[in-house]
Amino acid sequence: MRMIWHTPWRFLLIAWTVTPIYFRYLGLWIRWKWFTKPSAEAWSKAHRKSARKFYRLAVRMRGGLIKVG
């Protein structure tokens, strides 16, 4: 029974992590496209936060994203 929930759980875990990363970059892109250019610090902060989240996800999944991606 445990294996039945393994794949959906991994999918939800990835989606829960990648969705905010996507929207963070989308927000910066929208800001760049229609308003003012985001500062280099804003991009750097987004990169750091996204990398930290993605690293924690990869460690939690024991490298599953590296094997697939």
C-alpha positions as CSV (number, residue, x, y, z in Angstrom):
1,M,0.0,0.0,0.0
2,R,2.9,2.4,0.8
3,M,4.2,2.2,-2.8
4,I,0.9,3.3,-4.2
5,W,1.3,6.7,-2.7
6,H,5.1,7.0,-3.4
7,T,4.8,8.5,-6.9
8,P,1.9,10.9,-6.3
9,W,3.7,12.1,-3.1
10,R,6.9,12.8,-5.0
11,F,4.9,14.7,-7.7
12,L,3.2,16.8,-5.1
13,L,6.5,17.4,-3.3
14,I,8.1,18.6,-6.6
15,A,5.1,20.7,-7.5
16,W,5.0,22.3,-4.0
17,T,8.6,23.4,-4.5
18,V,8.8,24.3,-8.2
19,T,5.6,26.3,-8.4
20,P,6.7,29.1,-6.1
21,I,10.1,29.2,-7.9
22,Y,8.2,29.5,-11.2
23,F,6.0,32.3,-9.9
24,R,9.0,34.1,-8.4
25,Y,10.7,34.3,-11.7
26,L,7.5,35.1,-13.5
27,G,6.9,38.1,-11.2
28,L,10.4,39.4,-12.0
29,W,9.8,38.9,-15.7
30,I,6.5,40.7,-15.6
31,R,8.1,43.5,-13.6
32,W,10.8,43.8,-16.2
33,K,8.5,43.6,-19.1
34,W,5.8,46.1,-18.1
35,F,7.2,48.2,-15.2
36,T,10.8,48.9,-14.2
37,K,13.8,46.7,-14.6
38,P,14.3,44.6,-11.4
39,S,17.7,45.3,-9.8
40,A,20.5,42.8,-9.9
41,E,20.0,42.3,-6.2
42,A,16.4,41.2,-6.8
43,W,17.5,38.6,-9.4
44,S,20.3,37.5,-7.1
45,K,17.9,37.1,-4.2
46,A,15.5,35.1,-6.4
47,H,18.4,32.8,-7.5
48,R,19.6,32.2,-4.0
49,K,16.1,31.4,-2.6
50,S,15.3,29.2,-5.6
51,A,18.6,27.3,-5.3
52,R,18.2,26.8,-1.6
53,K,14.6,25.4,-2.1
54,F,15.7,23.2,-5.0
55,Y,18.8,21.9,-3.1
56,R,16.6,20.9,-0.1
57,L,14.2,19.2,-2.4
58,A,17.0,17.2,-4.1
59,V,18.4,16.2,-0.7
60,R,15.0,15.2,0.6
61,M,14.3,13.1,-2.5
62,R,17.8,11.6,-2.3
63,G,18.9,12.8,-5.7
64,G,15.8,11.7,-7.5
65,L,15.6,15.0,-9.5
66,I,19.2,14.6,-10.6
67,K,18.6,11.1,-11.8
68,V,15.6,12.1,-13.8
69,G,16.5,15.6,-14.9
